[in-house]
Amino acid sequence: MTQRTSFMLTALLLGLVTVGTTELGIAASGVQIGQATPFATLASDVKFPEGIAADTAGRIYVSTFTFPPDPSFIVKLGPGGQELQRTQNLGVALLGLAFNAGGSLFAADFGNGKILKILNGNLSNAPEVYATLPCCNYLPNFPSSKTTASPNALFFDDVGNLWVSDSFQGAIFRIPSGGCPGGDSSCVITAAQDATLATTGFPPFGANGITLRDGALYVANTGNDTIVRIPLKPDLTAASYNIWAESINGADGIAFDASSRLWVCANQGDELVVLEEIDTTANEVPVKVGRVLFKVGDFEGIIGPPDKRRPKGFLFPASLVIVGHKVYVTNLALGLTPAVGDEPEEEVDLFTVVKVEGIPGL
């Protein structure tokens, strides 16, 4: 990582927001039970991996959160972590990735507020604009200087709707199956927008990782260290906003596993946090909340010779995808402070994707 690249990303991000014992035998106290192991060390020009998705064959796709003039790509990785294919330099800062049921790959163009589609997931195909998100309806007390929408995480439901989080508008958008004509914003529906999805915290991202289960959205708020649960009305708009879990240090990418546990990338804690949902009461009112079951991994230092230094374990884990009995995670390794030498992220030359396996119930 060059200091110029790190500072460019930091300056942009900080300037955008101006104001922050189960049946499986796993203890419910947040105990560490596993670690991240190497899956892929990316090519030297593939930096700041953020989004991640898997196709039906289990191959892993990764997007890069880089800004021009640095190149940005989506790369496809084989079962041994080797690069199989990549896009041309897309020239845009990319965040979330997701496949639809038809096998096409979708990417969040954070810089331009658009959703891109790559037909059949073939990275030799030029991306087309699937939809442009509306902007800029910023909430009171949550201003931003960004003049386009800020799509972050993507999730497809069972009927083909694409759900998109917007980190600075504090919103969740829904794009009906098929997208918008000409890639405009005419079909985009604002499904949710609320202060619980915005932040004045750090890092300066509100709504981030997103998933859907049993008629409710679950959304990570990175700056607030929370997971927000949003029950949906029949028209698929928000019925209410409930803080489902708190104190997850930099809650980022999320996904439910086959055991109905929610896995969360804690990007500032350099770990994964795994939660179960329980029914309880608050002020004598029934509520659903997330309770930490266990945590996985940690930052284990920078390894490798000069010019090939890379993180061991987690370093700013950003997004995850669950494939069978394994969890694959991107190490974004993004430095966020203006000080020099205070973050291990500044030492990274080669960026990594890691995996977690051998977890009971996975």
N, C-alpha and C positions, 0 to 999 in steps of 0.2 A: 504494500500500500504506500502510495506517495503521500507526503504531508499535504501537497496541493489538493489531491483528491479528497483526503479526509477533511480538510478544512472547508473545501467547497461544499461538501455534503452537510457538514455541521452548520455552516453559515446559512444555507438554504433552509434547513429544517428548523433551526432556532428562530429564524426570521418569519416563519409562517404563522406562528401562534404567539401572540404577545402577552397573553394573560394566563394550569396545571394539573376392633378386631373383627374383620369381615369374614365371610365364608371362605375366602381364599387364604385366610391366615395372615393377611397384611395388616399391620397395626395402623390405627387411625390417627397417629400422632405426627405424621409427616416424616416418617423415617425414610432414609435413603436406602433403596433396595437394588439399584442397578447403576450402570454407567453407559456413557456414549462410547462407541467404538468406531474406528474409521470405516467409512464406506467409499468416499471419493475425495481425492485432492484434485481440484479443478485446474485447468490450464491457466498459465500465468496471465492471460488477458481476460479471463472470466472472473470478475471481481464482485464482491458484495452480493453473494447469492441470497435471495430473499424468498420468493415464491417457490412452491414445490407441489408437484402433482404426480400421479402414476397412471399409466394407461392400463388396459385390461390384461396386458402381458406382464405387468409388474415393472415395466421400465420407468425410470425416474426422470422427470423433467424439472429443470431449475431455471428461474429467471434472475436477472441481475438488476440491482438498484443502483445504476450508474447514470451519470448525467454527462451530456456532451461537453467537451470533445471526447471523453472516454467512451469506448464502445460499449454497447449493451447487447445481450444475447438471451435467447432461450436455448439451453443445451439438453440433449437427451443422453442419459447414462445407462449403460448396460448392467447386467447383474453383478459384475465385478467392480462397478464404479467407473469403467472406462467410458470416455466420450464416444458416442456413436454418431451423433449428428448435431448440428447447430443451425440456427437461423443466420441470415446475414446480419450485419450490424444494424440494429433497429433504430438506434439513435434516440431512444426514449427511456426514461426511468421506469422500470417495471416492478410491480409488486406481485399480487396474488395470481395464481394459476388454478385452473380447474378444467376438467374434461366434462363434456356433456355425454348423454347416453349414446349419441351417434359417433363418438370417437373424435370429435373436433376439440381442439384445445383453445382455451380462452385466457387472456392475460389482461391485467389491470395496467393501463397506461397512466401512471400516477401524474406525470408531468402535464399531460394534455387533457386529462379528465375523460378519457375514452376507454371502451372495452374493445379489445382486439380479438379476432377470431382467426385461427389457423386451421384450415380445412383438413379434416382427417388426422390432425396431429402431425402432419408431415412438415417438418421444419424447413423444407425447401420451398414450401408454398409461402408466398408473400402474405402477411397478415391483412385482413380486411377489417374495417371499422364496423363493429356489431351494433354499437350504440354510443352516444355521447351523453354523459350525465349532466343534469341541470346544475347550474351554479349562478349566483353565489348567495344562497340563502343562509347566511351565518346567524347563529343564535345570539341574542343579546348577551353580553359579557363574555362571548367566545369569538372575538374577531380574528380574522386572518387576512393577510395581504395577498393570498393566492387568488388569481382571477379565473382559474378553471377548477372544476371538481377534483377531488382527491381520492379516487378509488383505491382501495387497499385489498381486502380479502374478498374472495369469490366462493360461492357455494350454489350448486344446482340441486333443486328439489326433485321429487319423483315425477313431476309432470313437466319438467323442462324450464321452469322459471329460474332465472339467474338472480341470486341475491348478492348485493354488493355493499360493502361498508364504505362510508366516506369519513375519513378521519378528522377532517376539519369542519365539515358542515354538521357533524354530530348526527349523521343520517344513515339510514339503510334504504337502498333503492332496490326495486324489483323490476326486472326486465322480462317480459313475457317471452315464451318460447318463439324463436324465429328472429328476435331482435327488432330493431327499428328500421324503417325504410331509409336506405341511404346512410344508415349509421347515425341518424339524428337523435334527438331526445324526445320525440313525440310519443313514444310508447313507454317511456320510463315512468314508473310510479314511485312516489315517495311513500314507503311502507311505514317508516318510523323516523322520527326526529325528536330529540329530547336532550336536555342538559346532562342526563346520565350517560350519553354517548359522546359528549364533548369533554374537553379537558383544558385546564390551565397548568397541568402537571408536567412531569418529565419522565421519559421522552415526550415531546409535544405531539403525540398522536392520541386521538380519542378512539372512536369505533375502529376496531381492527379485526381480529379473527372472528369468523362467523360460522355458525352451523344451525341446523333446524332439527328438532325432535318433538314428536307428540304435540304438534300444533303450536310450538313456541320457538322463537329465535333465541339463540345464546350468542352474545356478542362480548368479546374482550375489549375493555377500555384500557389501553396501555398506560396512559399518563395517570389514570386514577387507580391502577392496580386492581381492577374489578372485573367480574363477569356479570353482565346484565342479562336477565331473563325477560323476554318480551312475549307474553301470550298474544296470539293473533286472533282477530275477529274473523268471521266468515269471509269477509272481503279481502283477507290477508293484509290488513293494516294493524298497527299496534293497538292492543286493548289496554295495556298497562306496561309500566317499566319497573322492574324489581331488581335490586342488587342481590344477586344470587351467591356471589363469593367475593371476598375482599382480601387485601394484603397479599396479592400475587405480584411479585416485583417485576413490573413490565409485562403484564399479560399480553400476549401477542397471538400467534396462530393457535387454533383449537380444533379438536376433533373428538367425537365419541368413538369408543372401541366397541367390540362385540359384547363386552360385559357391561355396557351402558355407563362406563366411566368416562369423564371428560378429561382429555389430555390437554395441557396448556403449556405453551412455550413461555417461560418467564425470562424475558430477554435481559433484564437487568440482574436477575439472580443466577444466570448461567445454569439453568436447570429446567427440567420438566416437572410440572406439578400435576398430579392425578387426583381427581375429585369424584366423589359419589354424590348423587342427589338424594336428599332425605326430606321427608315431610315433617314439619314442626309447626310451632306457633310463634308469632310475634305480637305482643300486646293482645293476646287471646284470639288472634286472627290466623287461620291456617296459611302457611306459606311453604314454598319449596326453596331449599337452599343447597348450596354445594359445600361439602365437607371434605377437607384434604384427607386422602387415604395414605399416599406416599409420594415421595419425590425421587427423581432419577437424575443422576449425573451432577457434574460440577465442572468448573474451569480447572484444568490440570496443568496449565502452563503453556508456554510457547516452545515448540521443538523444531529441529531442523537447522541446517547450516545457513549462513548469510545468503540472502536472496531467495531462500526456499523455506523461510520460517512460516510455520503454520500452527494453529491452535490444537492442543490435545484436549479431548473432552468437548465441552460446550464453551462457546464464546459468542454472546449475543444470539442465542437461538431464536430464529424469527418465525419459521413456519414448519409444519410437520404434515406428514401423510402416513397413514397406517395401511400397510400392505400385508395381508395375512397375519403372521405373528411377529411382524417387525414394524418399528416406527422409524421413519427417515426424517432427518431434521437438517435444515440449512443453518449454517453458522454465518450470520450476516457480518459479524466482527466489525461493526461500525463505530468509530470513535465519535463521541458527541460533545466533548468539552473543548474549549479553546486553548487550554493549557497543553504544553508540549511535554511528553514523557510520563504522563499520569495514567495512561490507559494501555493495557496490553494490546488492544486493537491496533494501535499505531505501529506495532512491530510485525504485523502480518504481511507476508509477501504472497503466499498461496492460500486460497480460500478452500473451505472443506464442506462436505456433507457427511453427516455421521448417522449411525443407526443404533437402535436399542432393540434388544431381543432377549428372550428368556424370562420375560415377566409373566408371572402367573395370571391366567385369565385373558391373556392377549391372543 
